Amino acid sequence: MRVTEKGQVTIPKEIRDRLKIGPGSEVDFIADDKGARLVVVARGQAASEEDFESWLRSRSGTFDTGGMTTDEFMQWLRGPRDDLGPR
């Protein structure tokens, strides 16, 4: 394998298939006495709509803006916009 200018390598298909590495998988490289090992941290799985809905329900009610409107919150978060003239 050749390392790109960005430090990227392509994992050969035979290894991806054997280790069940797919899009979204997380891998890590661990240095040892013999060089480096590729370790699969988490296998990528296509998220289903049900998974997203479940995640969304789990987040419900976890964000409190203290009664601010969206515009007020964005101004609080980002600061006043100095690129706009007076309204």
C-alpha positions in Angstrom: 0.0 0.0 0.0 1.1 3.5 -0.6 0.4 6.3 1.8 -1.1 9.5 0.2 0.0 13.0 0.9 -2.8 13.2 3.5 -1.5 10.1 5.3 -4.3 7.9 4.0 -4.1 4.3 2.9 -6.6 2.0 1.2 -7.3 -1.2 3.1 -7.3 -4.1 0.6 -10.7 -5.6 -0.2 -9.7 -9.0 1.1 -8.9 -7.6 4.5 -12.0 -5.4 4.6 -14.2 -8.5 3.8 -12.4 -10.7 6.3 -12.6 -8.1 9.1 -16.1 -7.0 8.1 -14.9 -3.4 7.7 -17.4 -1.3 5.8 -18.4 2.4 5.3 -18.6 4.0 8.7 -16.4 1.5 10.4 -13.8 2.8 12.9 -10.3 1.4 12.9 -7.2 2.2 14.8 -3.5 1.5 14.2 -1.6 0.3 17.2 2.2 0.4 17.2 4.0 -2.7 18.7 7.5 -4.3 18.5 6.8 -5.7 15.0 5.4 -2.5 13.4 1.7 -1.6 13.6 -1.6 -3.5 13.8 -4.9 -2.6 12.4 -7.7 -2.9 15.0 -11.4 -2.7 14.2 -12.9 -0.4 16.9 -16.5 -0.5 15.6 -18.1 -2.0 12.5 -20.0 0.4 10.3 -23.7 -0.2 10.1 -26.3 1.6 8.1 -28.5 3.5 10.4 -32.2 2.8 10.1 -34.9 5.4 10.4 -36.0 3.6 13.6 -32.5 4.1 15.1 -32.7 7.8 14.3 -36.2 8.2 15.8 -35.0 6.4 18.9 -32.0 8.7 19.2 -34.2 11.7 18.6 -36.6 10.7 21.4 -33.7 10.2 23.8 -32.6 13.8 23.2 -36.1 15.3 23.6 -36.2 17.9 26.4 -32.4 17.9 26.9 -31.8 21.4 25.5 -33.0 24.5 27.4 -32.5 27.9 25.8 -33.8 29.6 28.9 -36.8 31.0 27.1 -34.7 32.7 24.3 -35.9 32.7 20.8 -33.8 31.0 18.1 -32.5 34.4 16.9 -31.7 35.4 20.5 -29.9 32.2 21.2 -27.9 32.4 18.0 -26.8 35.9 18.9 -25.9 34.8 22.4 -24.0 31.8 21.0 -22.1 33.6 18.1 -22.1 37.2 19.4 -23.5 40.2 17.6 -23.1 40.2 13.8 -20.9 43.1 12.8 -21.2 42.3 9.1 -24.8 43.6 8.9 -26.0 47.2 9.0 -28.6 48.3 11.5 -32.0 46.8 11.0 
